[in-house]
């Protein structure tokens, strides 16, 4: 079974770039355009990792993260938060909400992929390669 | 069964207890641990206002006049609101000048005039006599009634028995001895009477408790609560009438107003009230609490007046029980002997409290302002040694006390039968009200003169005597009734109860109107016509400006004196020991080793005079001091110079005060400005943070796709060109964003350049619609332009106006459904302005979002479909531009019903431009 990554970003261009990068790595991906949709899709898609934008419409990335963490179905889910700010306060809030790692926009694609790989390896999941 | 000796014993026991309280309070005062230095004692001691008149008479008045008894208590309550201004000023003056009485106060204000002090004393003594007789009548009546217990028998008429058998006579003697023992024990007559104040405060409690006890007993013991009493009373029309204010029984509103004014003045100018409120005041701060505590006391003691009055009227229906005795006779009729005794003690409290303070105050006046000045001037009294002099002073006071009470007794004999308790009291109230113009005028009107005060007081007092005092004697049968009915010598206009034809008023109101008119008129007129002497000028300034003065005032004196002779003089009145003590204290405070080294300068002379004034009053003190110093009289112009200097100091003070206030205002302004700056700073930070975020978004896409293209050279052509397309689009977005941020910053800071010209709005709209026509075609949205046939001239910057139009048009097309979208542009002409409307049939904007969309970076899109492409700055920029043209930009819309964006512009005189 392929490793699944859910992309939650309301900017179509950014979501598209992430989709390309992650599929290129061999992951199975889906795209959510707002926080509520992200929660809905996570339920069905059961991703191993979610790339979650902080400033999502309808439900913020933080709220999505908290909701996911409260759900036992996503016990092993890794959360990679994308943020355009990256201030200390944001990081602290993210930490408290259960975020595993950060990438600050604009991110470097190789950095992002390395981070994704690291997170999934730490999870001890199957190596897709 | 109450035997006579039980009543007498209880009375003596009670008064013995008062002595104990006074003694204890005096001892505590000597130890410096004052018992009375609390606002509660101050407020309670003000309760000396409630005398036997209140205790017995209010019920009597209520039984005949209904709620008409109330103004006497409303007045003091109202006066309490002015207490802080008027009485505080009097207290401050009295403390600084060591004023000993009301007469002293008036004399001191008008140049330490002995004549004026004497006049005030005479008015006070004559005016208060009826009031004292009232207390005698109340005690003797209640004593005689109680003596008959359990029978209820009204006492015999006054004068029916010889003086030797008259209870009232013995009561008067006894009260005089009691007051002498109470008030003239101290040798140093200048000190305050702390023991007396403590005893008076206690008496206020006793009479309140006694009255409330009767009230409770009548209301709940004899009847079933207030509802029962009032219910029964209202069932009888003659009683129901009593409960109506301004009704026939309670007097019309004119007499209500005058009675209220009268009692407002009485609470300050009755000699005993002045004594307690001003002379005996320990601390000005006590006024703060007293101004609501005292009205509370007044309320409490009046609460049961109507229930007792109605209770009495219902219980003794048709009986010959005098309503003034209901308080006592109601418990007696129920065989409540202990309650009746308590009532008697309560009444005794009310009467003795009044008599003690009143006679002490009056005897001080008589001694200091009536007897001493001629005695010191014309006899060798001033050369007497201290002990003899001090004994002389005390003897004068003792004799004065005895004389006042005896006079009160004779008034009781002469006129006591004619009136009810309350009416007797009102005569006294009207007498002391005559002091009001002189005192209050003296407090606030610098140019009030001694001659004016003399004229006002004399005329007011004469009219009072003619319209109130004399009719009281006439009605008691001591003068021909023809005097009242036909006027003196048959002159109708001079009828004492209808002076100059003024009819239809009750006696007190009538007398108040005429006496106040005469008093104030003479006071003001003569003050305006007369000139102040030098010493008057000085005292007027000292009194009027007392609250703005700081520290001691001296300096209005020039001459030579020796410190030793001043000390000897003081020694004669205050005792050599006390004098030495005072002088040593003064020496130490002024840096001299002992009193021997003191220079007799102006300050020392002033100091000695003030100390002396505390013992013998201001005018006598002045006379005494001038007898030992060689004084060079100051001329008026010199005094004026000194006063000018003083006024300059005051003015300077005020200037400083103003400067301080200015500085404070500036500080506040600065603080506010700083807060505004901080707020702006915060907004700026928010803006930068948002801009940064907005810039990062396209940058993220650009970087990501650039790296993808770079890292994946083997991408197929389609994908490559799609990614490159995104790169181009996002770069454009970034550029647009940067441009708009800069544009907005320029607009907001005012740095934007405007090339305003007069132009035809129709041209701009045509240009704009041509520019966007491609866009509309691409999205298949119809564009309809409805313009008037004449030109519409406005003053605006062509490019900026174009920018607004383009923005609104591209916005509208963005939110329209491709295919059946429609946008209509129209102009509405209004007087002085034109309104441009861009109306679409797109998705519309929810009410709560309609203001939001004009804020920076606040886009409202339908995220289920697609986020609107744009920077979120367009409308904010448009609003800035329209605002700059002097117009307004707004939106009218409903969700899914399209939106109309409109903006207005002022028109450049249409008629002129039309051709």
Interface residues (C-beta under 8 A of the other chain):
Chain A: X10 X11 X12 X13 X14 X16 X17 X18 X20 X21 X24 X33 X34 X55 X57 X58 X84 X85 X105 X106 X107 X108 X109 X110
Chain B: X689 X692 X693 X696 X697 X698 X699 X700 X701 X702 X703 X704 X705 X707 X708 X711 X712 X726 X729 X730 X863 X867
